[in-house]
Amino acid sequence: MTDLIIERLGRTEVWELNRPRSRNALTPALVSDLAAALGTAETSGTRVVVISGRGPSFCAGADLGHLLRCAETGASPRPFLRSICDLTLAMETSPVVFVAAVHGHAVAGGFEAALACDMVFAATGTLIGDGHVKRDLVPGGGSSVRMENRLGWGRARMLALSGKLVPAEALESIGWITAVVPAEDLRRQALAAAEELGEVPADAQRRFKRLLTPDRSITETALTRELDMFDEHWRSRDVAAALRRFLH
């Protein structure tokens, strides 16, 4: 069974995360599949990608089992987190337009993936947030880099420093989420937006997206700073014990 299901609908691709038993938690293999899919999309005439998740949640973030194995074996998770940063940066700077269709939970790495998208649709009642501090972790996929720009200073600080999750409706009211819709309408609404986005002239759209996107070198520097802070925290804590408490 593949961890990523790709469906082509005209100029749109639908990417469905397919690890429902783990709430579509990100593994090295899944991140690699997503990066490969992006490379293919950029060379195949795809205009819009809709990212969704199978099962009860969009994405619960990085696979904590993988992080626990890193902690127990003394391996650094930084290469894995670097791959998530590289993926979100590639999405953000890609000529392809990304639409997230989130439901259930979009937490930690799932939240970070949504932050890298150009548009976000959410099912009613979806819980969204960074959540890292509640797991005794700091982010490593771009939360600190993108939250304030997307959500505003006050909301970003609250979600970052409390680790709380908020309903999608609260983030629609501040303008980050495009629309909150009934769960049964989520796919249809996201695909309708994708169709509309795919109808405008590609070159003008691509250049306008570049204007809307922060300079890549600035973002790369900020992502490296986030990873450095993750490393500092990882080395200073008994992360394995914290992860075991959270998992059990």
N, C-alpha and C positions, 0 to 999 in steps of 0.2 A: 504494500500500500504506500503510495507516494504521500509525502508530507505537504506537498503543494500541488493543488489542482488548478490547471490553467485552461480557461475556456475562451475561445476567440469568437467575438460577435462583431463582424464588420471591422471597423477601425478601433474597436474597444477590446481589451482583454480583461477578463475577470480572474483575479488570483485569489484562490480560497485556501487559507491556512487549514491544514487537515491533520491536526493532532488533538481531536476533541477531548480525549480522556485527560489530557494535561492542560486543557483550556488553551490549546495552541501555543504553549510556551515555546520560546525560540531556542533551538539547538544549533550547534555549528553547522550541521547538515542542512537544516531548514534555511538558515541565513545564506549559506552558499547557493542553495536552490533559488532563493529570491534574487540574489545578485546576478546569477546566470540568466534568469528570466528577464531581468531588466536589460541586460546586454542584448538579448535577442529582441526584445520589444523595440529597442532604439534603432535596430537595423531592419525591421520587418514592416515598417509603415504603421505601427501602432500609434495612435494619437493619445489614447486615454487608457489608464489602468485603474480598475476598481479593485481595491483590496478588501477582502472580507474574511470571516472565520467560520468554520463549521463547528457545530455543537453549541454549548451553552454560553460561550464567550468569544469575543473577537480575539483577544490575546492577553495572557496574564503576565507577559514579560519574559525575561530570560529563564531558561529551565533551571530551577534551583537545584535539582538533582545534579546537573552538570557542574554548577558552582560548588556544591558540596564535595563532589569528587575531586575537583581542583584543590579545595582546601585540605582535604584528607591526604592527598598525595603530594602536596607541596608545589603543585603546578600553578602557574600564573594564569588567571582568566583573562589577562589583558589582550592577548591575540584574538580571543573570541569577541570581547567587547569592542576591540578595534574594528572587527568585521561588521558589527552592528553600526558603529559610527560611519564606516565607509558606505554601508548600504543607505543609511538615512541621508547622508550627504549626496550620494548619487541620485537618490530620488528627488531631493530638493533642487538639484541643479540640472536634472534631466530635461530634455525638450518634451518628453512625454508628460502629460498632466496626470497627477495621481489623485484619486478620489477614495477616501476611506469610508467604508460602510461598517460601523461598529455597533455591537450589541453586547448585552451581558456585562462584561467588564473590559475595559481598555486600561491596563495598569502597567506601570514601569516601562519595560521595553515595548509593550503594546501601545502605551500612551506616546512613547517616543516615536514610534513608527507613524502614528496618526499626526503628530506634530510636524513631520516631514512632508505630509501630503498637502496638496493645494486646496483641497476641499474636504469637509468631513460631514457625513450624514450619520445620525445616530438613532437607534431604536429607542422608543420611550422607556425611561427608567434606567438606561445604561449608566453604570457607575464608572467614573473616569478619574484618574489621578496618577501622580508619580509613585507614591507609596514606598519609596526606598527606605526612608528613615525608620519606618515601622518594622522593617526587617533588619535593622542595624546595618544598613548599606548606604552608600551614596551612588548616584546614577553613573552610568558609563555608556549611555547610548544617545546623549544629547539633550536631556531634560533641561539642564542648567543653561544650555546654549539657546534654546528656542522658546522656553516657557514664557518668559517676560514679553518677548516680541508678540507672541500669539495671544496671550491671556491678559496682559497688563501687569504692572508692577505688583499691585496689591494681591490680586488673585494668585499670581505665580508664587509669591512669597508664602502665602497661606498654604497652598498645596504642597510646595516643596518642603517647608519646615515642619508641617504637621503630619505629612504623609496621608492626610485624609483623602477620601474619594468623594466626589460630588456627582449628583445626577446630571445627565447630559443637558437637561433643561437649563441648568444654571450657566452652562457654557454657551448655550445658544443665545441667551440674553445679552452676553457681552460680545457676541459677534464672531467667535471662533468657529462654532459649529454652524454649518449652513442651515440645517433643518433637523428637527427631531420629529420622527414619524413613527406610526405604529409599526411594530416588528414585521408584520406581514407585508408592509409596503416598502420596507427598507431597500431591498434589491431593486425593485421597480423604480423608486425615486433616484437611486444612485445611477442606474443605467440610463434613465431619462436625462440626467445631468450630463453623463458621459456622452450621450448622443449629441446633445446641444454643443458641448465643448468641441466635439470632433468635426463640427460643421463649419467652423470659422477658418479663415486662411491660416495655414500652419506656420508660415514664417513670421507673420505678425504676432501670432500667439506665442511662439517660442521666444521672440525677442522681448515681448512684454513680460513674460515670466522671468526672464533674466533680469529685467529692471526691478521686479518685485522681490528678487532673491538677494540676500546679503552677499557681499563679496566672498568668494569661496575661500580665499586665503585667510580671511578674518575668522570664518567659521571653523576652518581646520585648526587654527591656533587655539580657539576656544574649546574645541573637542579634545585636543591634546591636553589642555589644562584640566578638563574634567577627568580624563583618564589618569592623569598624574595624581589627582586628589583621590580617585578610587584606589589606586595603588597604595597611597599613604595610609588610607583607612584600612585597607585589606591587611596590610602588614602589621598594623597596630592593634588588631582585634583578634579574638578567638572566633573567627568567622564561622568555622565549622560548627561550633556549639550553638551559635545564634541561628544558623540555618537548620540544624537539627530541631531546635525548639520550634521554629516556624513550621517545619514540615511535619512534625509529629505532635 
